[in-house]
Amino acid sequence: MNLPALFNGKARIDYTQDTLFGPLAKHVECQVSVQRRPGWLVVKVFQPLPEDLHDAQTVVFALEGRRTSGVVKDRQRLSDHSLRLELETQ
């Protein structure tokens, strides 16, 4: 994905969660800040965001008309109530 090193804006986020009955697909539109690193994306998702996004296993972002997917490798709730996700891109 050819995003600038730093991107701020609204993104559609498709994500999956593992449940006892198999993967559950969900989506949300949120304000994000995305920082690109080789093989990784660091995504900060701002409020309002769904409570269960913290438990996402895989994430697909639609940014500036382009889609990219990644596996959530680390997640952290921040003091401003946003969520920081580190994604290994696929």
N, CA, C and O atoms as CSV, one atom per row, in Angstrom:
chain,resi,resn,atom,element,x,y,z
A,1,MET,N,N,0.847,-1.173,0.000
A,1,MET,CA,C,0.000,0.000,0.000
A,1,MET,C,C,0.884,1.224,0.000
A,1,MET,O,O,1.841,1.304,0.769
A,2,ASN,N,N,0.573,2.166,-0.848
A,2,ASN,CA,C,1.376,3.372,-0.966
A,2,ASN,C,C,0.734,4.533,-0.229
A,2,ASN,O,O,0.178,5.436,-0.854
A,3,LEU,N,N,0.804,4.519,1.066
A,3,LEU,CA,C,0.317,5.626,1.880
A,3,LEU,C,C,1.495,6.506,2.237
A,3,LEU,O,O,2.635,6.041,2.248
A,4,PRO,N,N,1.236,7.778,2.529
A,4,PRO,CA,C,2.315,8.596,3.052
A,4,PRO,C,C,2.788,8.032,4.387
A,4,PRO,O,O,2.105,7.206,4.993
A,5,ALA,N,N,3.954,8.478,4.842
A,5,ALA,CA,C,4.503,7.980,6.101
A,5,ALA,C,C,3.533,8.202,7.253
A,5,ALA,O,O,3.503,7.407,8.193
A,6,LEU,N,N,2.740,9.268,7.197
A,6,LEU,CA,C,1.744,9.538,8.226
A,6,LEU,C,C,0.441,9.923,7.542
A,6,LEU,O,O,0.429,10.783,6.661
A,7,PHE,N,N,-0.647,9.297,7.940
A,7,PHE,CA,C,-1.960,9.557,7.359
A,7,PHE,C,C,-2.934,9.817,8.487
A,7,PHE,O,O,-2.964,9.068,9.463
A,8,ASN,N,N,-3.733,10.864,8.370
A,8,ASN,CA,C,-4.788,11.162,9.331
A,8,ASN,C,C,-6.090,11.307,8.569
A,8,ASN,O,O,-6.133,11.991,7.546
A,9,GLY,N,N,-7.140,10.683,9.043
A,9,GLY,CA,C,-8.428,10.827,8.391
A,9,GLY,C,C,-9.403,9.765,8.827
A,9,GLY,O,O,-9.168,9.032,9.788
A,10,LYS,N,N,-10.505,9.695,8.102
A,10,LYS,CA,C,-11.548,8.725,8.402
A,10,LYS,C,C,-11.278,7.457,7.613
A,10,LYS,O,O,-10.957,7.510,6.426
A,11,ALA,N,N,-11.409,6.321,8.276
A,11,ALA,CA,C,-11.159,5.037,7.626
A,11,ALA,C,C,-12.273,4.065,7.967
A,11,ALA,O,O,-12.832,4.093,9.063
A,12,ARG,N,N,-12.581,3.212,7.016
A,12,ARG,CA,C,-13.463,2.079,7.304
A,12,ARG,C,C,-12.562,0.956,7.792
A,12,ARG,O,O,-11.564,0.624,7.152
A,13,ILE,N,N,-12.916,0.385,8.911
A,13,ILE,CA,C,-12.128,-0.687,9.511
A,13,ILE,C,C,-12.994,-1.940,9.555
A,13,ILE,O,O,-14.028,-1.966,10.222
A,14,ASP,N,N,-12.568,-2.970,8.844
A,14,ASP,CA,C,-13.194,-4.290,8.931
A,14,ASP,C,C,-12.299,-5.125,9.830
A,14,ASP,O,O,-11.081,-5.143,9.657
A,15,TYR,N,N,-12.901,-5.819,10.792
A,15,TYR,CA,C,-12.082,-6.600,11.714
A,15,TYR,C,C,-12.783,-7.894,12.076
A,15,TYR,O,O,-14.005,-8.005,11.967
A,16,THR,N,N,-11.999,-8.871,12.508
A,16,THR,CA,C,-12.555,-10.154,12.919
A,16,THR,C,C,-12.167,-10.440,14.358
A,16,THR,O,O,-11.124,-10.010,14.850
A,17,GLN,N,N,-13.043,-11.179,15.008
A,17,GLN,CA,C,-12.792,-11.657,16.357
A,17,GLN,C,C,-13.024,-13.156,16.369
A,17,GLN,O,O,-13.952,-13.650,15.729
A,18,ASP,N,N,-12.190,-13.878,17.091
A,18,ASP,CA,C,-12.396,-15.310,17.254
A,18,ASP,C,C,-13.416,-15.536,18.358
A,18,ASP,O,O,-13.309,-14.962,19.442
A,19,THR,N,N,-14.407,-16.377,18.074
A,19,THR,CA,C,-15.423,-16.729,19.063
A,19,THR,C,C,-15.520,-18.249,19.133
A,19,THR,O,O,-14.881,-18.954,18.352
A,20,LEU,N,N,-16.312,-18.745,20.062
A,20,LEU,CA,C,-16.523,-20.191,20.172
A,20,LEU,C,C,-17.164,-20.768,18.915
A,20,LEU,O,O,-17.023,-21.957,18.631
A,21,PHE,N,N,-17.865,-19.929,18.165
A,21,PHE,CA,C,-18.574,-20.380,16.970
A,21,PHE,C,C,-17.822,-20.048,15.687
A,21,PHE,O,O,-18.381,-20.172,14.598
A,22,GLY,N,N,-16.572,-19.633,15.795
A,22,GLY,CA,C,-15.768,-19.276,14.637
A,22,GLY,C,C,-15.555,-17.777,14.553
A,22,GLY,O,O,-16.001,-17.039,15.431
A,23,PRO,N,N,-14.875,-17.313,13.505
A,23,PRO,CA,C,-14.598,-15.883,13.367
A,23,PRO,C,C,-15.886,-15.082,13.160
A,23,PRO,O,O,-16.806,-15.524,12.471
A,24,LEU,N,N,-15.931,-13.910,13.763
A,24,LEU,CA,C,-17.062,-13.003,13.643
A,24,LEU,C,C,-16.570,-11.728,12.974
A,24,LEU,O,O,-15.681,-11.054,13.495
A,25,ALA,N,N,-17.148,-11.391,11.813
A,25,ALA,CA,C,-16.725,-10.208,11.054
A,25,ALA,C,C,-17.539,-8.993,11.486
A,25,ALA,O,O,-18.755,-9.078,11.660
A,26,LYS,N,N,-16.853,-7.855,11.659
A,26,LYS,CA,C,-17.496,-6.596,12.040
A,26,LYS,C,C,-16.837,-5.461,11.270
A,26,LYS,O,O,-15.784,-5.647,10.659
A,27,HIS,N,N,-17.465,-4.272,11.300
A,27,HIS,CA,C,-16.841,-3.102,10.684
A,27,HIS,C,C,-17.282,-1.839,11.404
A,27,HIS,O,O,-18.303,-1.811,12.090
A,28,VAL,N,N,-16.475,-0.788,11.225
A,28,VAL,CA,C,-16.742,0.504,11.847
A,28,VAL,C,C,-16.032,1.573,11.026
A,28,VAL,O,O,-15.054,1.279,10.340
A,29,GLU,N,N,-16.518,2.808,11.091
A,29,GLU,CA,C,-15.801,3.941,10.509
A,29,GLU,C,C,-15.327,4.820,11.651
A,29,GLU,O,O,-16.120,5.226,12.501
A,30,CYS,N,N,-14.031,5.113,11.672
A,30,CYS,CA,C,-13.431,5.880,12.761
A,30,CYS,C,C,-12.370,6.828,12.214
A,30,CYS,O,O,-11.845,6.639,11.117
A,31,GLN,N,N,-12.074,7.837,12.999
A,31,GLN,CA,C,-10.923,8.695,12.715
A,31,GLN,C,C,-9.671,7.934,13.133
A,31,GLN,O,O,-9.621,7.345,14.212
A,32,VAL,N,N,-8.666,7.954,12.270
A,32,VAL,CA,C,-7.430,7.230,12.549
A,32,VAL,C,C,-6.216,8.086,12.212
A,32,VAL,O,O,-6.287,9.052,11.452
A,33,SER,N,N,-5.129,7.698,12.798
A,33,SER,CA,C,-3.809,8.197,12.438
A,33,SER,C,C,-2.967,6.961,12.163
A,33,SER,O,O,-2.827,6.095,13.026
A,34,VAL,N,N,-2.406,6.879,10.964
A,34,VAL,CA,C,-1.659,5.690,10.555
A,34,VAL,C,C,-0.222,6.084,10.271
A,34,VAL,O,O,0.047,7.023,9.522
A,35,GLN,N,N,0.691,5.352,10.879
A,35,GLN,CA,C,2.113,5.549,10.618
A,35,GLN,C,C,2.637,4.283,9.961
A,35,GLN,O,O,2.460,3.178,10.474
A,36,ARG,N,N,3.280,4.463,8.828
A,36,ARG,CA,C,3.772,3.329,8.047
A,36,ARG,C,C,5.220,3.042,8.410
A,36,ARG,O,O,6.043,3.950,8.525
A,37,ARG,N,N,5.511,1.760,8.587
A,37,ARG,CA,C,6.880,1.273,8.782
A,37,ARG,C,C,7.041,0.058,7.877
A,37,ARG,O,O,6.047,-0.584,7.539
A,38,PRO,N,N,8.259,-0.273,7.479
A,38,PRO,CA,C,8.428,-1.431,6.589
A,38,PRO,C,C,7.826,-2.707,7.198
A,38,PRO,O,O,8.282,-3.182,8.238
A,39,GLY,N,N,6.800,-3.250,6.537
A,39,GLY,CA,C,6.156,-4.472,6.997
A,39,GLY,C,C,5.154,-4.286,8.123
A,39,GLY,O,O,4.505,-5.247,8.537
A,40,TRP,N,N,5.017,-3.064,8.625
A,40,TRP,CA,C,4.148,-2.792,9.771
A,40,TRP,C,C,3.331,-1.536,9.542
A,40,TRP,O,O,3.717,-0.659,8.768
A,41,LEU,N,N,2.208,-1.459,10.218
A,41,LEU,CA,C,1.438,-0.228,10.343
A,41,LEU,C,C,1.173,-0.012,11.825
A,41,LEU,O,O,0.823,-0.947,12.546
A,42,VAL,N,N,1.341,1.211,12.269
A,42,VAL,CA,C,0.949,1.588,13.623
A,42,VAL,C,C,-0.274,2.479,13.468
A,42,VAL,O,O,-0.194,3.557,12.879
A,43,VAL,N,N,-1.399,2.028,13.994
A,43,VAL,CA,C,-2.675,2.699,13.799
A,43,VAL,C,C,-3.200,3.171,15.145
A,43,VAL,O,O,-3.309,2.394,16.094
A,44,LYS,N,N,-3.520,4.451,15.211
A,44,LYS,CA,C,-4.173,5.000,16.398
A,44,LYS,C,C,-5.613,5.287,16.005
A,44,LYS,O,O,-5.870,6.080,15.099
A,45,VAL,N,N,-6.554,4.641,16.688
A,45,VAL,CA,C,-7.981,4.784,16.406
A,45,VAL,C,C,-8.576,5.660,17.502
A,45,VAL,O,O,-8.459,5.357,18.690
A,46,PHE,N,N,-9.220,6.756,17.084
A,46,PHE,CA,C,-9.753,7.730,18.032
A,46,PHE,C,C,-11.209,7.424,18.388
A,46,PHE,O,O,-11.903,6.711,17.664
A,47,GLN,N,N,-11.651,7.973,19.512
A,47,GLN,CA,C,-13.039,7.862,19.965
A,47,GLN,C,C,-13.957,8.600,19.001
A,47,GLN,O,O,-13.527,9.586,18.403
A,48,PRO,N,N,-15.174,8.176,18.828
A,48,PRO,CA,C,-15.773,6.977,19.416
A,48,PRO,C,C,-15.346,5.734,18.638
A,48,PRO,O,O,-15.267,5.752,17.410
A,49,LEU,N,N,-15.077,4.678,19.358
A,49,LEU,CA,C,-14.708,3.414,18.734
A,49,LEU,C,C,-15.409,2.293,19.475
A,49,LEU,O,O,-15.712,2.429,20.661
A,50,PRO,N,N,-15.674,1.181,18.791
A,50,PRO,CA,C,-16.367,0.078,19.461
A,50,PRO,C,C,-15.473,-0.557,20.521
A,50,PRO,O,O,-14.265,-0.696,20.331
A,51,GLU,N,N,-16.075,-0.931,21.619
A,51,GLU,CA,C,-15.333,-1.524,22.734
A,51,GLU,C,C,-14.619,-2.804,22.316
A,51,GLU,O,O,-13.534,-3.094,22.819
A,52,ASP,N,N,-15.207,-3.571,21.406
A,52,ASP,CA,C,-14.621,-4.858,21.039
A,52,ASP,C,C,-13.511,-4.765,19.994
A,52,ASP,O,O,-12.902,-5.783,19.665
A,53,LEU,N,N,-13.234,-3.586,19.471
A,53,LEU,CA,C,-12.124,-3.443,18.517
A,53,LEU,C,C,-10.802,-3.829,19.171
A,53,LEU,O,O,-9.881,-4.283,18.492
A,54,HIS,N,N,-10.707,-3.652,20.476
A,54,HIS,CA,C,-9.502,-4.019,21.224
A,54,HIS,C,C,-9.184,-5.509,21.082
A,54,HIS,O,O,-8.020,-5.900,21.169
A,55,ASP,N,N,-10.197,-6.339,20.866
A,55,ASP,CA,C,-10.013,-7.787,20.779
A,55,ASP,C,C,-9.853,-8.297,19.350
A,55,ASP,O,O,-9.829,-9.508,19.129
A,56,ALA,N,N,-9.744,-7.399,18.385
A,56,ALA,CA,C,-9.638,-7.805,16.981
A,56,ALA,C,C,-8.383,-8.638,16.740
A,56,ALA,O,O,-7.329,-8.385,17.325
A,57,GLN,N,N,-8.515,-9.629,15.875
A,57,GLN,CA,C,-7.388,-10.490,15.500
A,57,GLN,C,C,-6.768,-10.048,14.177
A,57,GLN,O,O,-5.547,-9.968,14.050
A,58,THR,N,N,-7.617,-9.764,13.199
A,58,THR,CA,C,-7.160,-9.254,11.908
A,58,THR,C,C,-7.944,-7.988,11.591
A,58,THR,O,O,-9.085,-7.823,12.023
A,59,VAL,N,N,-7.313,-7.098,10.828
A,59,VAL,CA,C,-7.916,-5.808,10.519
A,59,VAL,C,C,-7.669,-5.498,9.047
A,59,VAL,O,O,-6.582,-5.749,8.527
A,60,VAL,N,N,-8.688,-4.947,8.376
A,60,VAL,CA,C,-8.552,-4.437,7.015
A,60,VAL,C,C,-8.973,-2.975,7.053
A,60,VAL,O,O,-10.057,-2.645,7.533
A,61,PHE,N,N,-8.105,-2.097,6.540
A,61,PHE,CA,C,-8.390,-0.671,6.510
A,61,PHE,C,C,-8.647,-0.229,5.084
A,61,PHE,O,O,-7.973,-0.672,4.154
A,62,ALA,N,N,-9.624,0.644,4.919
A,62,ALA,CA,C,-9.833,1.330,3.651
A,62,ALA,C,C,-9.416,2.776,3.878
A,62,ALA,O,O,-10.103,3.530,4.567
A,63,LEU,N,N,-8.277,3.159,3.288
A,63,LEU,CA,C,-7.709,4.493,3.455
A,63,LEU,C,C,-7.479,5.110,2.088
A,63,LEU,O,O,-6.810,4.521,1.240
A,64,GLU,N,N,-8.030,6.292,1.873
A,64,GLU,CA,C,-7.878,7.000,0.603
A,64,GLU,C,C,-8.196,6.099,-0.588
A,64,GLU,O,O,-7.511,6.145,-1.610
A,65,GLY,N,N,-9.240,5.278,-0.449
A,65,GLY,CA,C,-9.665,4.414,-1.537
A,65,GLY,C,C,-8.841,3.158,-1.715
A,65,GLY,O,O,-9.097,2.394,-2.645
A,66,ARG,N,N,-7.877,2.919,-0.874
A,66,ARG,CA,C,-7.045,1.715,-0.960
A,66,ARG,C,C,-7.253,0.876,0.287
A,66,ARG,O,O,-7.539,1.393,1.367
A,67,ARG,N,N,-7.101,-0.427,0.115
A,67,ARG,CA,C,-7.288,-1.338,1.245
A,67,ARG,C,C,-5.979,-2.028,1.584
A,67,ARG,O,O,-5.187,-2.363,0.703
A,68,THR,N,N,-5.772,-2.230,2.857
A,68,THR,CA,C,-4.637,-3.015,3.314
A,68,THR,C,C,-5.079,-3.837,4.505
A,68,THR,O,O,-5.976,-3.439,5.248
A,69,SER,N,N,-4.451,-4.981,4.683
A,69,SER,CA,C,-4.839,-5.856,5.787
A,69,SER,C,C,-3.633,-6.168,6.646
A,69,SER,O,O,-2.486,-6.075,6.208
A,70,GLY,N,N,-3.923,-6.542,7.878
A,70,GLY,CA,C,-2.848,-6.885,8.785
A,70,GLY,C,C,-3.338,-7.724,9.948
A,70,GLY,O,O,-4.526,-7.757,10.269
A,71,VAL,N,N,-2.393,-8.395,10.562
A,71,VAL,CA,C,-2.644,-9.180,11.765
A,71,VAL,C,C,-2.242,-8.323,12.950
A,71,VAL,O,O,-1.151,-7.755,12.970
A,72,VAL,N,N,-3.119,-8.228,13.938
A,72,VAL,CA,C,-2.837,-7.419,15.123
A,72,VAL,C,C,-1.780,-8.135,15.957
A,72,VAL,O,O,-2.006,-9.241,16.450
A,73,LYS,N,N,-0.623,-7.493,16.109
A,73,LYS,CA,C,0.474,-8.058,16.893
A,73,LYS,C,C,0.556,-7.455,18.289
A,73,LYS,O,O,1.035,-8.103,19.219
A,74,ASP,N,N,0.086,-6.209,18.438
A,74,ASP,CA,C,0.085,-5.563,19.749
A,74,ASP,C,C,-1.041,-4.548,19.774
A,74,ASP,O,O,-1.390,-3.964,18.749
A,75,ARG,N,N,-1.597,-4.346,20.942
A,75,ARG,CA,C,-2.684,-3.374,21.129
A,75,ARG,C,C,-2.510,-2.717,22.480
A,75,ARG,O,O,-2.039,-3.328,23.440
A,76,GLN,N,N,-2.904,-1.447,22.530
A,76,GLN,CA,C,-2.751,-0.703,23.779
A,76,GLN,C,C,-3.814,0.385,23.843
A,76,GLN,O,O,-3.981,1.163,22.903
A,77,ARG,N,N,-4.527,0.430,24.957
A,77,ARG,CA,C,-5.461,1.533,25.208
A,77,ARG,C,C,-4.650,2.699,25.749
A,77,ARG,O,O,-3.835,2.528,26.656
A,78,LEU,N,N,-4.873,3.875,25.196
A,78,LEU,CA,C,-4.099,5.053,25.581
A,78,LEU,C,C,-4.892,5.930,26.541
A,78,LEU,O,O,-6.108,5.787,26.672
A,79,SER,N,N,-4.191,6.835,27.208
A,79,SER,CA,C,-4.817,7.675,28.236
A,79,SER,C,C,-5.908,8.588,27.674
A,79,SER,O,O,-6.798,9.006,28.415
A,80,ASP,N,N,-5.854,8.903,26.378
A,80,ASP,CA,C,-6.898,9.741,25.771
A,80,ASP,C,C,-8.087,8.904,25.265
A,80,ASP,O,O,-8.919,9.399,24.505
A,81,HIS,N,N,-8.158,7.626,25.695
A,81,HIS,CA,C,-9.228,6.683,25.363
A,81,HIS,C,C,-9.190,6.222,23.909
A,81,HIS,O,O,-10.151,5.622,23.426
A,82,SER,N,N,-8.106,6.493,23.216
A,82,SER,CA,C,-7.936,5.959,21.866
A,82,SER,C,C,-7.288,4.577,21.975
A,82,SER,O,O,-6.931,4.128,23.064
A,83,LEU,N,N,-7.147,3.923,20.839
A,83,LEU,CA,C,-6.586,2.580,20.792
A,83,LEU,C,C,-5.429,2.562,19.806
A,83,LEU,O,O,-5.563,3.020,18.671
A,84,ARG,N,N,-4.294,2.033,20.241
A,84,ARG,CA,C,-3.108,1.912,19.380
A,84,ARG,C,C,-2.962,0.450,18.988
A,84,ARG,O,O,-2.866,-0.430,19.843
A,85,LEU,N,N,-2.947,0.203,17.677
A,85,LEU,CA,C,-2.786,-1.145,17.145
A,85,LEU,C,C,-1.504,-1.214,16.331
A,85,LEU,O,O,-1.233,-0.334,15.514
A,86,GLU,N,N,-0.719,-2.254,16.551
A,86,GLU,CA,C,0.436,-2.531,15.694
A,86,GLU,C,C,0.060,-3.714,14.825
A,86,GLU,O,O,-0.284,-4.786,15.324
A,87,LEU,N,N,0.131,-3.506,13.505
A,87,LEU,CA,C,-0.287,-4.522,12.552
A,87,LEU,C,C,0.878,-4.981,11.698
A,87,LEU,O,O,1.643,-4.169,11.177
A,88,GLU,N,N,1.003,-6.284,11.562
A,88,GLU,CA,C,1.927,-6.844,10.582
A,88,GLU,C,C,1.142,-6.948,9.281
A,88,GLU,O,O,0.161,-7.688,9.200
A,89,THR,N,N,1.577,-6.204,8.259
A,89,THR,CA,C,0.815,-6.164,7.011
A,89,THR,C,C,0.924,-7.480,6.262
A,89,THR,O,O,1.908,-8.210,6.381
A,90,GLN,N,N,-0.125,-7.763,5.480
A,90,GLN,CA,C,-0.179,-9.014,4.719
A,90,GLN,C,C,-0.197,-8.717,3.240
A,90,GLN,O,O,-0.241,-9.639,2.426
